[in-house]
């Protein structure tokens, strides 16, 4: 107001609401009890700023999970337009390690975010309009899909498959699309509030403390909002560090939530599927073993012949889709040499099959650039010894920058495609 | 209750203020988001080896119910106890300790229970997870105890007069006798 005249804001003309946005009758106020009461939720830790900051962190963690999970899916089920390089050799190790680490790190972030907005579950009236009801239902999809991803991820890492009445890989993948899509929709619906929250003053003193339902006016001494956010971030960081040991050997001593010790297993390397579980404990040690090559020129090679071919030693990680990885020295025949024996053209693909008779991962397709990469071997030895039967004796595929489930073990047949 | 045809979209923020008007850019997020959600449901329903839709819905609903009806109420109840019982000087360390403890148990419960351990694959789940979680929690609570002691010492050195004669609330440990 300047110059003595009051600045009068012209009221906005009344706008007739659309039917979907028309206010519905409110339930009787006598029903507004317990957590539905207006003053039921008074923790000063909850604010637009807290929710916005936590939401950004959750969004980043889920985005990392989604992108890295999508990469893993595309490598395993590549569409025609997708190509995956063979270098750098540790790229998949990084992406899949990040997938699991960021997934675990998202647990405290998501739970803190949901705790922060929990009072909205009890907002009054429960439904203001049809649009509002749709919005609340969409939140159910968001929360359900996000929790689903973290719960199934933890269960899968802990190999607790029996409580999941579905095939984890397929369901986790498709639910990831729902979760990331619901996050985008949620961000769109909350853009204005997020902007409001992020523009709010950063924090209050620690003397603005904690309380919750039914508690008296804020007693001092508890966490401030900044302290709460710091605690959540620190917890997330500790969870990440204590998960990363299965990917980063230097951190294996402090592993708490990791599935593997990278140095523990036959020949100092973990195993994901044993010979017994694959049902090959007899066929793998059969002295009549032959590697069958089927292509323009077919052949059958005994183990003795395979050992007589030029041998090469490479240092490569084995990287499981469950995030763990470990480096080892592999010795065997270059795949390029075997493909030359088959007269396979330079851009040819080969179907690699295992002695394992059943199972989703009993075979894999080896495509360029992995086929002719000098680091791709049909390995006969691991760390200077014949392969342990659980590592794929008598022969296994090992290629750079490729998921472990595609590093076919107990190789019995290679067919040109 | 109102029968007037007023807009029903206005809710309240967490702070109790009216929600601001939706952003004009929201559709730039809605469109890819809705496409992704639709693609996800399409995949769930049509993918080979996809889940039984009813079981997927049940599993998801159980997750939401377990979170909304068990996990958060327990967390809220514990937070309420901390606010009411603990002296103020101990509240922040206790809150951080409880946040860390809760998360460690949620993230580690499937490892601790150990149903996935198999004699076939001894290199999988090789650790004593209960022991490792216990060590993690011990480190956390020792750190929080140290922080609490620091807070007590700092509180006493800042306001010695209040410590001797200030008003006292039940359970305020930073008010020496």
Boltz contact constraints between the chains, C-beta under 6 A:
constraints:
  - contact:
      token1: [A, 17]
      token2: [B, 5]
      max_distance: 6.0
  - contact:
      token1: [A, 17]
      token2: [B, 7]
      max_distance: 6.0
  - contact:
      token1: [A, 21]
      token2: [B, 7]
      max_distance: 6.0
  - contact:
      token1: [A, 21]
      token2: [B, 8]
      max_distance: 6.0
  - contact:
      token1: [A, 21]
      token2: [B, 9]
      max_distance: 6.0
  - contact:
      token1: [A, 22]
      token2: [B, 5]
      max_distance: 6.0
  - contact:
      token1: [A, 22]
      token2: [B, 8]
      max_distance: 6.0
  - contact:
      token1: [A, 23]
      token2: [B, 6]
      max_distance: 6.0
  - contact:
      token1: [A, 23]
      token2: [B, 8]
      max_distance: 6.0
  - contact:
      token1: [A, 25]
      token2: [B, 1]
      max_distance: 6.0
  - contact:
      token1: [A, 26]
      token2: [B, 1]
      max_distance: 6.0
  - contact:
      token1: [A, 46]
      token2: [B, 14]
      max_distance: 6.0
  - contact:
      token1: [A, 47]
      token2: [B, 14]
      max_distance: 6.0
  - contact:
      token1: [A, 47]
      token2: [B, 15]
      max_distance: 6.0
  - contact:
      token1: [A, 48]
      token2: [B, 13]
      max_distance: 6.0
  - contact:
      token1: [A, 48]
      token2: [B, 14]
      max_distance: 6.0
  - contact:
      token1: [A, 107]
      token2: [B, 107]
      max_distance: 6.0
  - contact:
      token1: [A, 108]
      token2: [B, 103]
      max_distance: 6.0
  - contact:
      token1: [A, 118]
      token2: [B, 72]
      max_distance: 6.0
  - contact:
      token1: [A, 128]
      token2: [B, 8]
      max_distance: 6.0
  - contact:
      token1: [A, 129]
      token2: [B, 8]
      max_distance: 6.0
  - contact:
      token1: [A, 143]
      token2: [B, 64]
      max_distance: 6.0
  - contact:
      token1: [A, 144]
      token2: [B, 60]
      max_distance: 6.0
  - contact:
      token1: [A, 144]
      token2: [B, 64]
      max_distance: 6.0
  - contact:
      token1: [A, 147]
      token2: [B, 63]
      max_distance: 6.0
  - contact:
      token1: [A, 147]
      token2: [B, 67]
      max_distance: 6.0
  - contact:
      token1: [A, 148]
      token2: [B, 60]
      max_distance: 6.0
  - contact:
      token1: [A, 148]
      token2: [B, 63]
      max_distance: 6.0
  - contact:
      token1: [A, 151]
      token2: [B, 63]
      max_distance: 6.0
  - contact:
      token1: [A, 154]
      token2: [B, 110]
      max_distance: 6.0
  - contact:
      token1: [A, 155]
      token2: [B, 110]
      max_distance: 6.0
  - contact:
      token1: [A, 158]
      token2: [B, 110]
      max_distance: 6.0
  - contact:
      token1: [A, 158]
      token2: [B, 111]
      max_distance: 6.0
  - contact:
      token1: [A, 158]
      token2: [B, 116]
      max_distance: 6.0
  - contact:
      token1: [A, 159]
      token2: [B, 116]
      max_distance: 6.0
  - contact:
      token1: [A, 160]
      token2: [B, 110]
      max_distance: 6.0
  - contact:
      token1: [A, 160]
      token2: [B, 115]
      max_distance: 6.0
  - contact:
      token1: [A, 160]
      token2: [B, 116]
      max_distance: 6.0
  - contact:
      token1: [A, 165]
      token2: [B, 55]
      max_distance: 6.0
  - contact:
      token1: [A, 166]
      token2: [B, 51]
      max_distance: 6.0
  - contact:
      token1: [A, 167]
      token2: [B, 49]
      max_distance: 6.0
  - contact:
      token1: [A, 170]
      token2: [B, 47]
      max_distance: 6.0
  - contact:
      token1: [A, 170]
      token2: [B, 49]
      max_distance: 6.0
  - contact:
      token1: [A, 170]
      token2: [B, 50]
      max_distance: 6.0
  - contact:
      token1: [A, 171]
      token2: [B, 51]
      max_distance: 6.0
  - contact:
      token1: [A, 174]
      token2: [B, 40]
      max_distance: 6.0
  - contact:
      token1: [A, 174]
      token2: [B, 43]
      max_distance: 6.0
  - contact:
      token1: [A, 174]
      token2: [B, 44]
      max_distance: 6.0
  - contact:
      token1: [A, 177]
      token2: [B, 36]
      max_distance: 6.0
  - contact:
      token1: [A, 177]
      token2: [B, 39]
      max_distance: 6.0
  - contact:
      token1: [A, 177]
      token2: [B, 40]
      max_distance: 6.0
  - contact:
      token1: [A, 178]
      token2: [B, 37]
      max_distance: 6.0
  - contact:
      token1: [A, 178]
      token2: [B, 40]
      max_distance: 6.0
  - contact:
      token1: [A, 180]
      token2: [B, 36]
      max_distance: 6.0
  - contact:
      token1: [A, 181]
      token2: [B, 33]
      max_distance: 6.0
  - contact:
      token1: [A, 181]
      token2: [B, 36]
      max_distance: 6.0
  - contact:
      token1: [A, 181]
      token2: [B, 37]
      max_distance: 6.0
  - contact:
      token1: [A, 182]
      token2: [B, 37]
      max_distance: 6.0
  - contact:
      token1: [A, 184]
      token2: [B, 29]
      max_distance: 6.0
  - contact:
      token1: [A, 184]
      token2: [B, 32]
      max_distance: 6.0
  - contact:
      token1: [A, 184]
      token2: [B, 33]
      max_distance: 6.0
  - contact:
      token1: [A, 185]
      token2: [B, 30]
      max_distance: 6.0
  - contact:
      token1: [A, 185]
      token2: [B, 33]
      max_distance: 6.0
  - contact:
      token1: [A, 187]
      token2: [B, 29]
      max_distance: 6.0
  - contact:
      token1: [A, 188]
      token2: [B, 26]
      max_distance: 6.0
  - contact:
      token1: [A, 188]
      token2: [B, 29]
      max_distance: 6.0
  - contact:
      token1: [A, 188]
      token2: [B, 30]
      max_distance: 6.0
  - contact:
      token1: [A, 191]
      token2: [B, 23]
      max_distance: 6.0
  - contact:
      token1: [A, 191]
      token2: [B, 26]
      max_distance: 6.0
  - contact:
      token1: [A, 192]
      token2: [B, 20]
      max_distance: 6.0
  - contact:
      token1: [A, 192]
      token2: [B, 22]
      max_distance: 6.0
  - contact:
      token1: [A, 192]
      token2: [B, 23]
      max_distance: 6.0
  - contact:
      token1: [A, 196]
      token2: [B, 20]
      max_distance: 6.0
  - contact:
      token1: [A, 210]
      token2: [B, 83]
      max_distance: 6.0
  - contact:
      token1: [A, 211]
      token2: [B, 83]
      max_distance: 6.0
  - contact:
      token1: [A, 212]
      token2: [B, 76]
      max_distance: 6.0
  - contact:
      token1: [A, 212]
      token2: [B, 79]
      max_distance: 6.0
  - contact:
      token1: [A, 212]
      token2: [B, 80]
      max_distance: 6.0
  - contact:
      token1: [A, 215]
      token2: [B, 80]
      max_distance: 6.0
  - contact:
      token1: [A, 215]
      token2: [B, 83]
      max_distance: 6.0
  - contact:
      token1: [A, 219]
      token2: [B, 88]
      max_distance: 6.0
  - contact:
      token1: [A, 220]
      token2: [B, 88]
      max_distance: 6.0
  - contact:
      token1: [A, 221]
      token2: [B, 88]
      max_distance: 6.0
  - contact:
      token1: [A, 221]
      token2: [B, 89]
      max_distance: 6.0
  - contact:
      token1: [A, 221]
      token2: [B, 91]
      max_distance: 6.0
  - contact:
      token1: [A, 222]
      token2: [B, 91]
      max_distance: 6.0
  - contact:
      token1: [A, 222]
      token2: [B, 92]
      max_distance: 6.0
  - contact:
      token1: [A, 222]
      token2: [B, 95]
      max_distance: 6.0
  - contact:
      token1: [A, 223]
      token2: [B, 92]
      max_distance: 6.0
  - contact:
      token1: [A, 223]
      token2: [B, 95]
      max_distance: 6.0
  - contact:
      token1: [A, 231]
      token2: [B, 96]
      max_distance: 6.0
  - contact:
      token1: [A, 231]
      token2: [B, 99]
      max_distance: 6.0
  - contact:
      token1: [A, 235]
      token2: [B, 99]
      max_distance: 6.0
  - contact:
      token1: [A, 235]
      token2: [B, 100]
      max_distance: 6.0
  - contact:
      token1: [A, 235]
      token2: [B, 103]
      max_distance: 6.0
  - contact:
      token1: [A, 239]
      token2: [B, 107]
      max_distance: 6.0
  - contact:
      token1: [A, 256]
      token2: [B, 132]
      max_distance: 6.0
  - contact:
      token1: [A, 256]
      token2: [B, 136]
      max_distance: 6.0
  - contact:
      token1: [A, 257]
      token2: [B, 107]
      max_distance: 6.0
  - contact:
      token1: [A, 261]
      token2: [B, 126]
      max_distance: 6.0
  - contact:
      token1: [A, 264]
      token2: [B, 123]
      max_distance: 6.0
  - contact:
      token1: [A, 264]
      token2: [B, 126]
      max_distance: 6.0
  - contact:
      token1: [A, 265]
      token2: [B, 123]
      max_distance: 6.0
  - contact:
      token1: [A, 270]
      token2: [B, 123]
      max_distance: 6.0
  - contact:
      token1: [A, 271]
      token2: [B, 121]
      max_distance: 6.0
  - contact:
      token1: [A, 271]
      token2: [B, 123]
      max_distance: 6.0
  - contact:
      token1: [A, 274]
      token2: [B, 120]
      max_distance: 6.0
  - contact:
      token1: [A, 274]
      token2: [B, 121]
      max_distance: 6.0
  - contact:
      token1: [A, 276]
      token2: [B, 120]
      max_distance: 6.0
  - contact:
      token1: [A, 277]
      token2: [B, 120]
      max_distance: 6.0
